[in-house]
Amino acid sequence: MVRWIQVLALCATCAAAAATAAVVGELPAAGNARFLAAFEIVVFGSEVPGRESAVIAKWTRKIDYKLGGLTDAVEKFRPVVREHIEAIAPYTGLEYGEVAADAPDEALIIWFSTTERMALDGRMLAARPEDVAGMQDANCFFLTYARPGGEFVRARIVVNSDHSDDQIHHCLLEELTQSMGLPNDDPRLVPSIFNDAMKLQELSLMDKVLLRLVYDPRMAPGTARADAMALAAGILAELNPGG
């Protein structure tokens, strides 16, 4: 496992090979086939029916982020946001930085709301009111917006501050990770931040692998699903030979 983590964080320019894998029923029990199946589920599926992606969508710019909403929650969870971003950054290779509330052109807003205001705050932050349809009862949710070529231009995360600290801790990690271009959840992914039943507060090995695959420099925004699957298979073979 140590080898995996070191290679995931440091290998950014490996060459790719061609292979494909289909996702049918249960995930493969172990190895690269399991990671590849998880990649297809998380990257090309969606928690919201009808919002599945046919291409890779990801960030290519520095992510300047703001914290907003309930002041007490902002101050309380600012260190948690920073901790989660520091955990994610080695696997995306992106720069992140908090900016002032009045700074222009932020990439990401993380908004601390309440049970009563989740839908209202979501609509305020969304590009279109229908973007938050059905999310009013969520513990937390995220919205991402991309150019036609698959490059993200902005994202919004809304967190219900009425929940326990543990739940908010989990929500922040989950939404931050999903807003990197891994939007789906699935109960077959174990252990994983993409499994809602597990309520993890740290990235699992699977989560790190999936982030690393999406943010491999060869995995360009707009890469079609079949091509992305072939590329991911090759990267996995490099990271974990014989796996």
C-alpha positions as protocol buffer text, in pm:
chain_id: "A"
residue {
  index: 1
  type: MET
  ca { x: 0 y: 0 z: 0 }
}
residue {
  index: 2
  type: VAL
  ca { x: 288 y: 239 z: 74 }
}
residue {
  index: 3
  type: ARG
  ca { x: 418 y: 188 z: -277 }
}
residue {
  index: 4
  type: TRP
  ca { x: 80 y: 274 z: -425 }
}
residue {
  index: 5
  type: ILE
  ca { x: 53 y: 599 z: -233 }
}
residue {
  index: 6
  type: GLN
  ca { x: 405 y: 713 z: -321 }
}
residue {
  index: 7
  type: VAL
  ca { x: 362 y: 642 z: -690 }
}
residue {
  index: 8
  type: LEU
  ca { x: 17 y: 797 z: -702 }
}
residue {
  index: 9
  type: ALA
  ca { x: 142 y: 1122 z: -560 }
}
residue {
  index: 10
  type: LEU
  ca { x: 466 y: 1147 z: -757 }
}
residue {
  index: 11
  type: CYS
  ca { x: 424 y: 978 z: -1096 }
}
residue {
  index: 12
  type: ALA
  ca { x: 282 y: 1249 z: -1320 }
}
residue {
  index: 13
  type: THR
  ca { x: 434 y: 1177 z: -1663 }
}
residue {
  index: 14
  type: CYS
  ca { x: 405 y: 799 z: -1720 }
}
residue {
  index: 15
  type: ALA
  ca { x: 318 y: 672 z: -2072 }
}
residue {
  index: 16
  type: ALA
  ca { x: -22 y: 513 z: -2135 }
}
residue {
  index: 17
  type: ALA
  ca { x: -122 y: 176 z: -2288 }
}
residue {
  index: 18
  type: ALA
  ca { x: -454 y: 79 z: -2445 }
}
residue {
  index: 19
  type: ALA
  ca { x: -710 y: -148 z: -2275 }
}
residue {
  index: 20
  type: THR
  ca { x: -1077 y: -144 z: -2194 }
}
residue {
  index: 21
  type: ALA
  ca { x: -1303 y: -269 z: -1916 }
}
residue {
  index: 22
  type: ALA
  ca { x: -1678 y: -288 z: -1874 }
}
residue {
  index: 23
  type: VAL
  ca { x: -1869 y: -239 z: -1551 }
}
residue {
  index: 24
  type: VAL
  ca { x: -2130 y: -510 z: -1502 }
}
residue {
  index: 25
  type: GLY
  ca { x: -2291 y: -597 z: -1170 }
}
residue {
  index: 26
  type: GLU
  ca { x: -2048 y: -630 z: -882 }
}
residue {
  index: 27
  type: LEU
  ca { x: -1700 y: -481 z: -898 }
}
residue {
  index: 28
  type: PRO
  ca { x: -1406 y: -716 z: -954 }
}
residue {
  index: 29
  type: ALA
  ca { x: -1278 y: -844 z: -620 }
}
residue {
  index: 30
  type: ALA
  ca { x: -938 y: -678 z: -629 }
}
residue {
  index: 31
  type: GLY
  ca { x: -658 y: -525 z: -832 }
}
residue {
  index: 32
  type: ASN
  ca { x: -650 y: -287 z: -1124 }
}
residue {
  index: 33
  type: ALA
  ca { x: -977 y: -420 z: -1266 }
}
residue {
  index: 34
  type: ARG
  ca { x: -1154 y: -307 z: -949 }
}
residue {
  index: 35
  type: PHE
  ca { x: -1004 y: 42 z: -968 }
}
residue {
  index: 36
  type: LEU
  ca { x: -1093 y: 69 z: -1336 }
}
residue {
  index: 37
  type: ALA
  ca { x: -1453 y: -31 z: -1272 }
}
residue {
  index: 38
  type: ALA
  ca { x: -1474 y: 223 z: -990 }
}
residue {
  index: 39
  type: PHE
  ca { x: -1331 y: 491 z: -1221 }
}
residue {
  index: 40
  type: GLU
  ca { x: -1609 y: 434 z: -1474 }
}
residue {
  index: 41
  type: ILE
  ca { x: -1880 y: 439 z: -1208 }
}
residue {
  index: 42
  type: VAL
  ca { x: -1762 y: 754 z: -1031 }
}
residue {
  index: 43
  type: VAL
  ca { x: -1647 y: 964 z: -1327 }
}
residue {
  index: 44
  type: PHE
  ca { x: -1921 y: 890 z: -1579 }
}
residue {
  index: 45
  type: GLY
  ca { x: -2215 y: 833 z: -1344 }
}
residue {
  index: 46
  type: SER
  ca { x: -2411 y: 1087 z: -1143 }
}
residue {
  index: 47
  type: GLU
  ca { x: -2607 y: 1106 z: -821 }
}
residue {
  index: 48
  type: VAL
  ca { x: -2864 y: 1309 z: -1015 }
}
residue {
  index: 49
  type: PRO
  ca { x: -3034 y: 1115 z: -1297 }
}
residue {
  index: 50
  type: GLY
  ca { x: -2983 y: 1277 z: -1633 }
}
residue {
  index: 51
  type: ARG
  ca { x: -2658 y: 1450 z: -1542 }
}
residue {
  index: 52
  type: GLU
  ca { x: -2424 y: 1169 z: -1639 }
}
residue {
  index: 53
  type: SER
  ca { x: -2117 y: 1276 z: -1836 }
}
residue {
  index: 54
  type: ALA
  ca { x: -1993 y: 1129 z: -2162 }
}
residue {
  index: 55
  type: VAL
  ca { x: -1650 y: 1294 z: -2130 }
}
residue {
  index: 56
  type: ILE
  ca { x: -1385 y: 1376 z: -1871 }
}
residue {
  index: 57
  type: ALA
  ca { x: -1457 y: 1701 z: -1689 }
}
residue {
  index: 58
  type: LYS
  ca { x: -1185 y: 1842 z: -1463 }
}
residue {
  index: 59
  type: TRP
  ca { x: -1009 y: 2153 z: -1341 }
}
residue {
  index: 60
  type: THR
  ca { x: -709 y: 2293 z: -1527 }
}
residue {
  index: 61
  type: ARG
  ca { x: -671 y: 2619 z: -1334 }
}
residue {
  index: 62
  type: LYS
  ca { x: -580 y: 2724 z: -982 }
}
residue {
  index: 63
  type: ILE
  ca { x: -882 y: 2686 z: -755 }
}
residue {
  index: 64
  type: ASP
  ca { x: -934 y: 3010 z: -565 }
}
residue {
  index: 65
  type: TYR
  ca { x: -1206 y: 2943 z: -311 }
}
residue {
  index: 66
  type: LYS
  ca { x: -1425 y: 3142 z: -73 }
}
residue {
  index: 67
  type: LEU
  ca { x: -1608 y: 3041 z: 241 }
}
residue {
  index: 68
  type: GLY
  ca { x: -1948 y: 3197 z: 302 }
}
residue {
  index: 69
  type: GLY
  ca { x: -2277 y: 3166 z: 485 }
}
residue {
  index: 70
  type: LEU
  ca { x: -2297 y: 3127 z: 863 }
}
residue {
  index: 71
  type: THR
  ca { x: -2003 y: 3312 z: 1015 }
}
residue {
  index: 72
  type: ASP
  ca { x: -1960 y: 3078 z: 1312 }
}
residue {
  index: 73
  type: ALA
  ca { x: -1955 y: 2773 z: 1087 }
}
residue {
  index: 74
  type: VAL
  ca { x: -1708 y: 2939 z: 849 }
}
residue {
  index: 75
  type: GLU
  ca { x: -1464 y: 3004 z: 1130 }
}
residue {
  index: 76
  type: LYS
  ca { x: -1514 y: 2663 z: 1288 }
}
residue {
  index: 77
  type: PHE
  ca { x: -1468 y: 2460 z: 971 }
}
residue {
  index: 78
  type: ARG
  ca { x: -1209 y: 2669 z: 787 }
}
residue {
  index: 79
  type: PRO
  ca { x: -927 y: 2445 z: 922 }
}
residue {
  index: 80
  type: VAL
  ca { x: -1123 y: 2135 z: 815 }
}
residue {
  index: 81
  type: VAL
  ca { x: -1161 y: 2270 z: 461 }
}
residue {
  index: 82
  type: ARG
  ca { x: -789 y: 2341 z: 450 }
}
residue {
  index: 83
  type: GLU
  ca { x: -709 y: 1993 z: 583 }
}
residue {
  index: 84
  type: HIS
  ca { x: -922 y: 1825 z: 316 }
}
residue {
  index: 85
  type: ILE
  ca { x: -778 y: 2038 z: 37 }
}
residue {
  index: 86
  type: GLU
  ca { x: -427 y: 1949 z: 150 }
}
residue {
  index: 87
  type: ALA
  ca { x: -526 y: 1582 z: 134 }
}
residue {
  index: 88
  type: ILE
  ca { x: -668 y: 1614 z: -218 }
}
residue {
  index: 89
  type: ALA
  ca { x: -402 y: 1838 z: -373 }
}
residue {
  index: 90
  type: PRO
  ca { x: -120 y: 1581 z: -412 }
}
residue {
  index: 91
  type: TYR
  ca { x: -343 y: 1367 z: -634 }
}
residue {
  index: 92
  type: THR
  ca { x: -473 y: 1649 z: -853 }
}
residue {
  index: 93
  type: GLY
  ca { x: -153 y: 1851 z: -883 }
}
residue {
  index: 94
  type: LEU
  ca { x: -363 y: 2166 z: -862 }
}
residue {
  index: 95
  type: GLU
  ca { x: -299 y: 2483 z: -665 }
}
residue {
  index: 96
  type: TYR
  ca { x: -565 y: 2593 z: -415 }
}
residue {
  index: 97
  type: GLY
  ca { x: -597 y: 2911 z: -215 }
}
residue {
  index: 98
  type: GLU
  ca { x: -859 y: 3088 z: -7 }
}
residue {
  index: 99
  type: VAL
  ca { x: -944 y: 3438 z: -126 }
}
residue {
  index: 100
  type: ALA
  ca { x: -1129 y: 3728 z: 35 }
}
residue {
  index: 101
  type: ALA
  ca { x: -1507 y: 3750 z: 13 }
}
residue {
  index: 102
  type: ASP
  ca { x: -1483 y: 4048 z: -223 }
}
residue {
  index: 103
  type: ALA
  ca { x: -1217 y: 3898 z: -451 }
}
residue {
  index: 104
  type: PRO
  ca { x: -1338 y: 3856 z: -812 }
}
residue {
  index: 105
  type: ASP
  ca { x: -1349 y: 3545 z: -1026 }
}
residue {
  index: 106
  type: GLU
  ca { x: -1333 y: 3276 z: -758 }
}
residue {
  index: 107
  type: ALA
  ca { x: -1349 y: 2918 z: -884 }
}
residue {
  index: 108
  type: LEU
  ca { x: -1521 y: 2765 z: -581 }
}
residue {
  index: 109
  type: ILE
  ca { x: -1759 y: 2884 z: -311 }
}
residue {
  index: 110
  type: ILE
  ca { x: -1822 y: 2670 z: -1 }
}
residue {
  index: 111
  type: TRP
  ca { x: -2140 y: 2791 z: 168 }
}
residue {
  index: 112
  type: PHE
  ca { x: -2250 y: 2697 z: 519 }
}
residue {
  index: 113
  type: SER
  ca { x: -2629 y: 2690 z: 535 }
}
residue {
  index: 114
  type: THR
  ca { x: -2910 y: 2558 z: 758 }
}
residue {
  index: 115
  type: THR
  ca { x: -3184 y: 2300 z: 712 }
}
residue {
  index: 116
  type: GLU
  ca { x: -3439 y: 2571 z: 633 }
}
residue {
  index: 117
  type: ARG
  ca { x: -3217 y: 2755 z: 387 }
}
residue {
  index: 118
  type: MET
  ca { x: -3047 y: 2474 z: 190 }
}
residue {
  index: 119
  type: ALA
  ca { x: -3269 y: 2516 z: -117 }
}
residue {
  index: 120
  type: LEU
  ca { x: -3272 y: 2898 z: -97 }
}
residue {
  index: 121
  type: ASP
  ca { x: -2896 y: 2924 z: -65 }
}
residue {
  index: 122
  type: GLY
  ca { x: -2848 y: 2666 z: -338 }
}
residue {
  index: 123
  type: ARG
  ca { x: -3062 y: 2865 z: -580 }
}
residue {
  index: 124
  type: MET
  ca { x: -2875 y: 3183 z: -488 }
}
residue {
  index: 125
  type: LEU
  ca { x: -2543 y: 3021 z: -578 }
}
residue {
  index: 126
  type: ALA
  ca { x: -2659 y: 2819 z: -879 }
}
residue {
  index: 127
  type: ALA
  ca { x: -2646 y: 2935 z: -1237 }
}
residue {
  index: 128
  type: ARG
  ca { x: -3006 y: 2817 z: -1284 }
}
residue {
  index: 129
  type: PRO
  ca { x: -3275 y: 2745 z: -1021 }
}
residue {
  index: 130
  type: GLU
  ca { x: -3337 y: 2398 z: -1167 }
}
residue {
  index: 131
  type: ASP
  ca { x: -2976 y: 2303 z: -1087 }
}
residue {
  index: 132
  type: VAL
  ca { x: -3076 y: 2246 z: -723 }
}
residue {
  index: 133
  type: ALA
  ca { x: -3406 y: 2069 z: -785 }
}
residue {
  index: 134
  type: GLY
  ca { x: -3454 y: 1786 z: -538 }
}
residue {
  index: 135
  type: MET
  ca { x: -3155 y: 1883 z: -325 }
}
residue {
  index: 136
  type: GLN
  ca { x: -3339 y: 2066 z: -47 }
}
residue {
  index: 137
  type: ASP
  ca { x: -3323 y: 1763 z: 186 }
}
residue {
  index: 138
  type: ALA
  ca { x: -2957 y: 1685 z: 123 }
}
residue {
  index: 139
  type: ASN
  ca { x: -2699 y: 1704 z: 402 }
}
residue {
  index: 140
  type: CYS
  ca { x: -2475 y: 1875 z: 148 }
}
residue {
  index: 141
  type: PHE
  ca { x: -2446 y: 1906 z: -227 }
}
residue {
  index: 142
  type: PHE
  ca { x: -2219 y: 2042 z: -498 }
}
residue {
  index: 143
  type: LEU
  ca { x: -2266 y: 2202 z: -839 }
}
residue {
  index: 144
  type: THR
  ca { x: -2002 y: 2219 z: -1112 }
}
residue {
  index: 145
  type: TYR
  ca { x: -2003 y: 2415 z: -1437 }
}
residue {
  index: 146
  type: ALA
  ca { x: -1778 y: 2337 z: -1732 }
}
residue {
  index: 147
  type: ARG
  ca { x: -1700 y: 2472 z: -2075 }
}
residue {
  index: 148
  type: PRO
  ca { x: -1806 y: 2254 z: -2371 }
}
residue {
  index: 149
  type: GLY
  ca { x: -1454 y: 2111 z: -2379 }
}
residue {
  index: 150
  type: GLY
  ca { x: -1485 y: 1974 z: -2026 }
}
residue {
  index: 151
  type: GLU
  ca { x: -1283 y: 2235 z: -1835 }
}
residue {
  index: 152
  type: PHE
  ca { x: -1449 y: 2337 z: -1511 }
}
residue {
  index: 153
  type: VAL
  ca { x: -1496 y: 2711 z: -1465 }
}
residue {
  index: 154
  type: ARG
  ca { x: -1674 y: 2722 z: -1130 }
}
residue {
  index: 155
  type: ALA
  ca { x: -1817 y: 2505 z: -854 }
}
residue {
  index: 156
  type: ARG
  ca { x: -2044 y: 2560 z: -556 }
}
residue {
  index: 157
  type: ILE
  ca { x: -2071 y: 2350 z: -239 }
}
residue {
  index: 158
  type: VAL
  ca { x: -2355 y: 2392 z: 11 }
}
residue {
  index: 159
  type: VAL
  ca { x: -2328 y: 2228 z: 354 }
}
residue {
  index: 160
  type: ASN
  ca { x: -2602 y: 2198 z: 618 }
}
residue {
  index: 161
  type: SER
  ca { x: -2445 y: 2338 z: 934 }
}
residue {
  index: 162
  type: ASP
  ca { x: -2723 y: 2198 z: 1154 }
}
residue {
  index: 163
  type: HIS
  ca { x: -2567 y: 1853 z: 1138 }
}
residue {
  index: 164
  type: SER
  ca { x: -2304 y: 1707 z: 1369 }
}
residue {
  index: 165
  type: ASP
  ca { x: -1939 y: 1801 z: 1337 }
}
residue {
  index: 166
  type: ASP
  ca { x: -1858 y: 1449 z: 1214 }
}
residue {
  index: 167
  type: GLN
  ca { x: -2123 y: 1471 z: 942 }
}
residue {
  index: 168
  type: ILE
  ca { x: -2000 y: 1812 z: 827 }
}
residue {
  index: 169
  type: HIS
  ca { x: -1640 y: 1688 z: 829 }
}
residue {
  index: 170
  type: HIS
  ca { x: -1745 y: 1401 z: 602 }
}
residue {
  index: 171
  type: CYS
  ca { x: -1963 y: 1622 z: 382 }
}
residue {
  index: 172
  type: LEU
  ca { x: -1684 y: 1867 z: 317 }
}
residue {
  index: 173
  type: LEU
  ca { x: -1443 y: 1594 z: 209 }
}
residue {
  index: 174
  type: GLU
  ca { x: -1704 y: 1422 z: -6 }
}
residue {
  index: 175
  type: GLU
  ca { x: -1821 y: 1736 z: -188 }
}
residue {
  index: 176
  type: LEU
  ca { x: -1471 y: 1873 z: -237 }
}
residue {
  index: 177
  type: THR
  ca { x: -1361 y: 1543 z: -389 }
}
residue {
  index: 178
  type: GLN
  ca { x: -1668 y: 1507 z: -608 }
}
residue {
  index: 179
  type: SER
  ca { x: -1635 y: 1864 z: -733 }
}
residue {
  index: 180
  type: MET
  ca { x: -1296 y: 1769 z: -879 }
}
residue {
  index: 181
  type: GLY
  ca { x: -1478 y: 1576 z: -1154 }
}
residue {
  index: 182
  type: LEU
  ca { x: -1580 y: 1256 z: -974 }
}
residue {
  index: 183
  type: PRO
  ca { x: -1951 y: 1320 z: -924 }
}
residue {
  index: 184
  type: ASN
  ca { x: -2107 y: 983 z: -848 }
}
residue {
  index: 185
  type: ASP
  ca { x: -2167 y: 770 z: -536 }
}
residue {
  index: 186
  type: ASP
  ca { x: -2207 y: 393 z: -531 }
}
residue {
  index: 187
  type: PRO
  ca { x: -2248 y: 145 z: -242 }
}
residue {
  index: 188
  type: ARG
  ca { x: -2022 y: -105 z: -419 }
}
residue {
  index: 189
  type: LEU
  ca { x: -1719 y: 115 z: -359 }
}
residue {
  index: 190
  type: VAL
  ca { x: -1561 y: -2 z: -33 }
}
residue {
  index: 191
  type: PRO
  ca { x: -1394 y: 172 z: 137 }
}
residue {
  index: 192
  type: SER
  ca { x: -1449 y: 503 z: -35 }
}
residue {
  index: 193
  type: ILE
  ca { x: -1560 y: 861 z: 16 }
}
residue {
  index: 194
  type: PHE
  ca { x: -1793 y: 784 z: -278 }
}
residue {
  index: 195
  type: ASN
  ca { x: -1990 y: 541 z: -62 }
}
residue {
  index: 196
  type: ASP
  ca { x: -2243 y: 747 z: 134 }
}
residue {
  index: 197
  type: ALA
  ca { x: -2299 y: 475 z: 391 }
}
residue {
  index: 198
  type: MET
  ca { x: -1938 y: 482 z: 509 }
}
residue {
  index: 199
  type: LYS
  ca { x: -1911 y: 849 z: 614 }
}
residue {
  index: 200
  type: LEU
  ca { x: -1532 y: 853 z: 578 }
}
residue {
  index: 201
  type: GLN
  ca { x: -1337 y: 1155 z: 694 }
}
residue {
  index: 202
  type: GLU
  ca { x: -1018 y: 1063 z: 510 }
}
residue {
  index: 203
  type: LEU
  ca { x: -950 y: 957 z: 152 }
}
residue {
  index: 204
  type: SER
  ca { x: -915 y: 583 z: 103 }
}
residue {
  index: 205
  type: LEU
  ca { x: -661 y: 426 z: -130 }
}
residue {
  index: 206
  type: MET
  ca { x: -936 y: 384 z: -388 }
}
residue {
  index: 207
  type: ASP
  ca { x: -1022 y: 755 z: -368 }
}
residue {
  index: 208
  type: LYS
  ca { x: -659 y: 853 z: -417 }
}
residue {
  index: 209
  type: VAL
  ca { x: -630 y: 623 z: -717 }
}
residue {
  index: 210
  type: LEU
  ca { x: -942 y: 771 z: -878 }
}
residue {
  index: 211
  type: LEU
  ca { x: -824 y: 1129 z: -828 }
}
residue {
  index: 212
  type: ARG
  ca { x: -483 y: 1035 z: -965 }
}
residue {
  index: 213
  type: LEU
  ca { x: -640 y: 883 z: -1277 }
}
residue {
  index: 214
  type: VAL
  ca { x: -860 y: 1185 z: -1352 }
}
residue {
  index: 215
  type: TYR
  ca { x: -570 y: 1427 z: -1303 }
}
residue {
  index: 216
  type: ASP
  ca { x: -307 y: 1238 z: -1495 }
}
residue {
  index: 217
  type: PRO
  ca { x: -181 y: 1497 z: -1747 }
}
residue {
  index: 218
  type: ARG
  ca { x: -277 y: 1266 z: -2034 }
}
residue {
  index: 219
  type: MET
  ca { x: -640 y: 1255 z: -1921 }
}
residue {
  index: 220
  type: ALA
  ca { x: -743 y: 1574 z: -2100 }
}
residue {
  index: 221
  type: PRO
  ca { x: -1074 y: 1750 z: -2039 }
}
residue {
  index: 222
  type: GLY
  ca { x: -1324 y: 1639 z: -2300 }
}
residue {
  index: 223
  type: THR
  ca { x: -1174 y: 1290 z: -2340 }
}
residue {
  index: 224
  type: ALA
  ca { x: -1456 y: 1058 z: -2447 }
}
residue {
  index: 225
  type: ARG
  ca { x: -1559 y: 775 z: -2217 }
}
residue {
  index: 226
  type: ALA
  ca { x: -1416 y: 488 z: -2423 }
}
residue {
  index: 227
  type: ASP
  ca { x: -1085 y: 667 z: -2472 }
}
residue {
  index: 228
  type: ALA
  ca { x: -1069 y: 760 z: -2104 }
}
residue {
  index: 229
  type: MET
  ca { x: -1127 y: 398 z: -2002 }
}
residue {
  index: 230
  type: ALA
  ca { x: -845 y: 280 z: -2227 }
}
residue {
  index: 231
  type: LEU
  ca { x: -615 y: 550 z: -2096 }
}
residue {
  index: 232
  type: ALA
  ca { x: -704 y: 475 z: -1732 }
}
residue {
  index: 233
  type: ALA
  ca { x: -629 y: 105 z: -1785 }
}
residue {
  index: 234
  type: GLY
  ca { x: -285 y: 192 z: -1916 }
}
residue {
  index: 235
  type: ILE
  ca { x: -209 y: 429 z: -1628 }
}
residue {
  index: 236
  type: LEU
  ca { x: -316 y: 167 z: -1375 }
}
residue {
  index: 237
  type: ALA
  ca { x: -85 y: -86 z: -1540 }
}
residue {
  index: 238
  type: GLU
  ca { x: 203 y: 160 z: -1494 }
}
residue {
  index: 239
  type: LEU
  ca { x: 119 y: 246 z: -1134 }
}
residue {
  index: 240
  type: ASN
  ca { x: 55 y: -113 z: -1027 }
}
residue {
  index: 241
  type: PRO
  ca { x: 222 y: -354 z: -1273 }
}
residue {
  index: 242
  type: GLY
  ca { x: 64 y: -695 z: -1272 }
}
residue {
  index: 243
  type: GLY
  ca { x: -223 y: -574 z: -1053 }
}
